[in-house]
């Protein structure tokens, strides 16, 4: 039996490559996404900053493990999500994490 879910969501640990000095620091951002219908996703131009931002605003539901510099939990509010989406390196990781998260990985070649 296939149960129809009108508003599916999924949570994934998204790898974010944070610029750091001459390299990068990798961090995991636990993100809950809304699975967007293809007909809706086709309306976004992910080759532009505005299109990518609009897409992420539509699919990101919450960030589940945000902490501040002192490791105190930070609530995932709409304002906090907008603040994080203003960072290019977070956008890159989230777009990749969204599309990878839609499909179960396969083993082997």
C-alpha positions as CSV (number, residue, x, y, z in Angstrom):
1,X,0.0,0.0,0.0
2,X,1.3,3.5,-0.9
3,X,0.0,6.1,1.5
4,X,-0.4,9.6,-0.1
5,X,1.3,12.3,1.9
6,X,0.2,15.8,0.8
7,X,3.0,17.6,2.7
8,X,6.0,15.4,3.1
9,X,9.0,16.6,5.1
10,X,12.4,15.0,5.7
11,X,15.3,15.7,8.0
12,X,19.0,15.3,7.0
13,X,22.4,16.2,8.4
14,X,23.7,18.6,5.8
15,X,27.4,19.1,5.3
16,X,28.3,22.8,5.4
17,X,31.9,23.8,4.3
18,X,32.6,26.9,6.3
19,X,35.5,29.1,4.9
20,X,38.2,29.2,7.5
21,X,41.6,30.8,6.9
22,X,43.2,29.1,3.9
23,X,40.8,26.1,4.0
24,X,37.4,25.0,5.3
25,X,35.9,23.7,8.5
26,X,33.1,21.1,7.9
27,X,30.0,21.3,10.1
28,X,26.8,19.3,10.1
29,X,23.6,21.4,10.0
30,X,20.5,19.2,10.8
31,X,17.9,20.6,8.5
32,X,14.2,19.7,8.1
33,X,13.1,20.2,4.5
34,X,9.7,20.3,2.8
35,X,9.6,18.0,-0.2
36,X,8.5,20.3,-3.0
37,X,6.5,19.1,-5.9
38,X,8.4,19.2,-9.3
39,X,5.8,21.5,-10.7
40,X,6.6,24.0,-8.0
41,X,10.3,23.5,-8.1
42,X,10.4,24.3,-11.8
43,X,9.5,27.9,-11.0
44,X,12.9,28.6,-9.3
45,X,16.1,29.5,-11.1
46,X,18.8,28.0,-9.0
47,X,21.5,29.6,-11.2
48,X,20.8,33.0,-9.5
49,X,21.2,34.1,-6.0
50,X,17.6,35.3,-5.7
51,X,16.2,32.1,-7.2
52,X,18.3,30.0,-4.9
53,X,17.3,32.1,-1.9
54,X,13.6,31.9,-2.8
55,X,13.9,28.1,-3.3
56,X,15.5,27.6,0.1
57,X,13.0,29.8,1.8
58,X,10.3,27.6,0.4
59,X,11.9,24.2,1.3
60,X,13.7,24.8,4.6
61,X,11.4,24.2,7.6
62,X,13.9,24.4,10.4
63,X,17.5,24.0,11.6
64,X,17.6,21.6,14.5
65,X,21.1,22.0,16.0
66,X,22.1,25.7,16.0
67,X,24.4,26.9,18.7
68,X,26.1,30.2,19.4
69,X,29.8,30.9,20.0
70,X,29.4,29.6,23.6
71,X,27.6,26.4,22.4
72,X,24.2,27.6,23.8
73,X,21.2,26.4,21.7
74,X,19.8,28.9,19.3
75,X,16.1,28.5,18.4
76,X,15.2,28.0,14.8
77,X,13.0,31.0,14.1
78,X,12.1,32.5,10.7
79,X,14.5,35.3,11.4
80,X,17.3,33.0,12.3
81,X,16.7,30.9,9.2
82,X,16.8,34.1,7.0
83,X,20.0,35.2,8.7
84,X,21.7,31.8,7.9
85,X,20.3,31.8,4.3
86,X,22.2,35.1,3.8
87,X,25.5,33.1,3.8
88,X,26.6,31.8,0.4
89,X,28.4,28.8,1.8
90,X,25.2,27.7,3.7
91,X,23.1,28.1,0.6
92,X,25.5,25.8,-1.4
93,X,25.4,23.1,1.3
94,X,21.6,23.3,1.7
95,X,20.8,23.0,-2.0
96,X,23.1,20.0,-2.3
97,X,21.7,18.5,0.9
98,X,18.1,19.0,-0.3
99,X,18.5,17.1,-3.5
100,X,20.7,14.4,-2.0
101,X,18.2,14.0,0.8
102,X,15.3,13.3,-1.6
103,X,16.8,10.0,-2.7
104,X,18.2,7.0,-0.9
105,X,21.9,6.5,-1.8
106,X,22.9,3.4,-3.6
107,X,26.0,1.3,-2.8
108,X,28.5,0.2,-5.4
109,X,29.0,1.3,-9.0
